[in-house]
Amino acid sequence: MGRHKPGKVRRRRPDELPDHVQIRQTRPGEGKAFTDLAALAMEGHGDFDDREAMCETIDEGGPFISQYKAGQFVFLVAEHTPTGRIVGISSSTPPLSVLAGMERDGADPTALGATAMAYVKLRALAVAEDHRGQGIASALLARTLAVHRDHRAFFAYGQFLAGDAALARFYRRRGFTIHAPGEPVILTGGSTYTEVGAAPLPDEQMFSRML
């Protein structure tokens, strides 16, 4: 009698979701659920002082365009479809602190608009504790980068608490360069936008990649 050979088990890609989870844009009324999860990602990064504004913005509905008439605010959620519960979020924006500095230095509207469109700040990425380890964070990140790429952005960056080996490993595996603690990211300029830098807080380190 021959030995039974079990079928080969297909391994999911890192950004492949389980069947019961879907990634989508936020809907009006989901501001609180979104910001409750975003607060997890903001722990240790100072006060989440725009939490109320973020909640109101989401509840009002999109599309979300920056004040510079270019650059997208992207709010994505991972929904557990059997229950409708939001179990993961991703928040990304134009490089607002960089743009504010450029504006103070007298940059013209063309340069501000081009910079707002070209660069993406990854603000918050979080998954509910009971849904981690399922590829949800990877899928949220991949979809976020794809949305910004479709809107002509070409460079993304963010920061995490210095010494967080797990997050450094997560972003490195997804093509990001991990910068030394305290090292700024230089946003290389071009014909219509200038070279500018984005600096972390003293206890943070940055990650960045081309899209």
C-alpha positions as CSV (number, residue, x, y, z in Angstrom):
1,M,0.0,0.0,0.0
2,G,1.5,3.4,-1.1
3,R,2.0,6.1,1.4
4,H,-0.3,9.1,1.2
5,K,1.4,12.3,0.1
6,P,-0.4,15.3,1.5
7,G,-1.1,18.1,-0.9
8,K,1.2,21.1,-0.9
9,V,0.0,23.9,1.3
10,R,0.1,27.2,-0.4
11,R,1.8,29.9,1.7
12,R,0.2,33.4,1.7
13,R,2.3,36.3,0.5
14,P,3.1,38.8,3.3
15,D,0.6,41.3,1.8
16,E,-2.1,38.8,1.1
17,L,-5.1,39.0,3.3
18,P,-7.2,36.3,4.9
19,D,-10.6,35.8,3.2
20,H,-12.5,37.4,6.0
21,V,-10.7,40.8,5.9
22,Q,-10.9,43.5,3.2
23,I,-9.0,46.7,2.8
24,R,-11.0,49.8,1.8
25,Q,-11.2,53.6,2.3
26,T,-12.9,55.0,5.3
27,R,-16.5,55.8,5.3
28,P,-18.3,58.7,7.1
29,G,-19.0,57.8,10.7
30,E,-15.8,55.7,11.2
31,G,-13.7,58.5,12.6
32,K,-13.7,57.3,16.2
33,A,-13.0,53.7,15.3
34,F,-10.2,54.9,13.0
35,T,-8.6,57.2,15.5
36,D,-8.9,54.7,18.4
37,L,-6.6,52.4,16.4
38,A,-4.4,55.2,15.2
39,A,-3.7,56.1,18.8
40,L,-1.9,52.8,19.2
41,A,0.6,53.8,16.5
42,M,1.0,57.3,18.0
43,E,2.0,56.0,21.5
44,G,5.4,57.4,22.4
45,H,5.4,60.0,19.6
46,G,4.1,63.0,21.6
47,D,0.5,64.1,21.9
48,F,-1.9,63.0,19.3
49,D,-3.0,66.6,19.1
50,D,-4.9,66.4,15.8
51,R,-7.0,63.3,16.8
52,E,-10.2,65.3,16.9
53,A,-9.5,67.0,13.5
54,M,-8.7,63.6,12.0
55,C,-11.9,62.1,13.3
56,E,-14.0,65.0,12.0
57,T,-12.3,64.8,8.6
58,I,-13.0,61.1,8.2
59,D,-16.6,61.6,9.3
60,E,-17.1,64.3,6.7
61,G,-16.0,61.9,3.9
62,G,-13.5,62.3,1.1
63,P,-11.8,62.9,-1.2
64,F,-9.1,64.4,1.0
65,I,-6.8,67.0,-0.7
66,S,-4.2,69.1,1.1
67,Q,-4.4,72.8,1.5
68,Y,-1.7,73.1,-1.2
69,K,-4.2,71.8,-3.8
70,A,-2.0,68.7,-4.3
71,G,-1.1,65.6,-2.3
72,Q,-3.5,63.1,-0.8
73,F,-4.6,62.3,2.7
74,V,-5.3,58.6,2.5
75,F,-7.3,56.9,5.3
76,L,-7.6,53.1,4.8
77,V,-9.1,50.5,7.0
78,A,-9.0,46.7,7.3
79,E,-12.5,45.5,7.9
80,H,-13.4,42.1,9.5
81,T,-16.2,41.4,7.1
82,P,-18.2,38.9,9.2
83,T,-18.7,41.5,11.9
84,G,-18.0,44.8,10.2
85,R,-15.4,45.6,12.8
86,I,-12.4,47.8,11.8
87,V,-9.3,45.8,12.8
88,G,-6.6,47.8,11.2
89,I,-5.9,51.3,9.9
90,S,-3.4,53.2,7.8
91,S,-3.1,57.0,7.7
92,S,-0.8,58.8,5.3
93,T,-0.5,62.5,4.3
94,P,1.6,65.0,2.3
95,P,4.8,66.0,4.2
96,L,2.9,68.7,6.2
97,S,5.8,69.7,8.5
98,V,8.1,70.0,5.6
99,L,5.6,72.1,3.7
100,A,5.0,74.4,6.6
101,G,8.8,75.0,6.8
102,M,9.0,75.7,3.1
103,E,6.0,78.1,3.4
104,R,7.7,80.0,6.2
105,D,10.8,80.3,4.1
106,G,8.8,81.9,1.3
107,A,8.5,79.0,-1.2
108,D,6.1,79.8,-4.0
109,P,2.8,77.9,-4.6
110,T,4.2,75.9,-7.5
111,A,7.0,74.5,-5.3
112,L,4.6,73.8,-2.5
113,G,2.2,72.0,-4.7
114,A,4.8,69.9,-6.4
115,T,6.3,68.9,-3.0
116,A,2.9,68.1,-1.6
117,M,2.2,65.7,-4.5
118,A,5.7,64.1,-4.7
119,Y,6.2,63.0,-1.1
120,V,4.2,60.9,1.3
121,K,4.4,60.9,5.1
122,L,3.3,57.5,6.5
123,R,1.6,58.8,9.7
124,A,0.0,55.7,11.4
125,L,-0.2,52.0,10.7
126,A,-1.9,49.9,13.4
127,V,-3.7,46.5,13.7
128,A,-5.9,45.4,16.6
129,E,-4.0,43.1,18.9
130,D,-6.3,40.1,18.3
131,H,-5.8,40.3,14.5
132,R,-2.1,40.6,14.3
133,G,0.1,38.1,12.5
134,Q,-2.4,37.8,9.6
135,G,-0.6,40.0,7.1
136,I,-3.0,42.9,7.7
137,A,-0.3,45.6,8.3
138,S,1.5,44.5,5.2
139,A,-1.6,44.6,3.1
140,L,-2.5,48.1,4.4
141,L,0.9,49.4,3.7
142,A,1.0,47.9,0.2
143,R,-2.4,49.4,-0.6
144,T,-1.4,52.8,0.8
145,L,1.7,53.0,-1.3
146,A,-0.2,52.0,-4.4
147,V,-2.8,54.7,-3.9
148,H,-0.2,57.4,-3.5
149,R,1.7,56.0,-6.5
150,D,-1.4,56.3,-8.6
151,H,-1.6,60.0,-7.5
152,R,2.0,60.5,-8.8
153,A,3.9,60.5,-5.5
154,F,7.3,58.9,-5.8
155,F,8.8,58.8,-2.3
156,A,7.5,57.7,1.1
157,Y,8.9,58.1,4.6
158,G,8.0,57.8,8.2
159,Q,9.4,57.3,11.7
160,F,9.3,55.0,14.7
161,L,10.7,54.9,18.2
162,A,14.5,54.3,18.0
163,G,15.5,50.8,18.8
164,D,12.3,49.1,17.9
165,A,13.8,46.1,16.2
166,A,10.5,44.6,15.2
167,L,9.4,47.7,13.3
168,A,12.8,48.1,11.7
169,R,12.6,44.5,10.5
170,F,9.0,45.0,9.2
171,Y,9.9,48.1,7.1
172,R,13.2,46.8,5.9
173,R,11.5,43.6,4.6
174,R,9.2,45.9,2.6
175,G,11.9,47.7,0.8
176,F,12.5,50.7,3.1
177,T,15.9,52.0,4.1
178,I,16.2,52.3,7.9
179,H,18.0,55.4,9.0
180,A,20.1,55.8,12.1
181,P,18.4,57.3,15.2
182,G,18.2,61.1,14.8
183,E,19.2,61.0,11.1
184,P,17.0,63.1,8.8
185,V,15.6,62.0,5.5
186,I,16.5,64.2,2.5
187,L,13.7,64.6,0.0
188,T,15.6,65.1,-3.2
189,G,14.5,68.0,-5.3
190,G,13.8,68.4,-9.0
191,S,12.9,70.9,-11.6
192,T,9.8,72.2,-9.8
193,Y,10.5,71.4,-6.1
194,T,13.5,72.0,-3.9
195,E,15.6,69.6,-1.8
196,V,14.3,69.6,1.7
197,G,14.8,67.5,4.8
198,A,12.5,65.7,7.2
199,A,13.9,65.3,10.7
200,P,12.8,62.9,13.4
201,L,12.4,63.7,17.1
202,P,15.5,62.9,19.2
203,D,14.2,59.4,20.3
204,E,13.0,58.4,16.8
205,Q,14.5,57.0,13.6
206,M,13.2,57.2,10.1
207,F,12.5,54.9,7.3
208,S,12.1,55.8,3.6
209,R,11.9,54.3,0.1
210,M,11.1,55.2,-3.5
211,L,7.6,54.2,-4.7
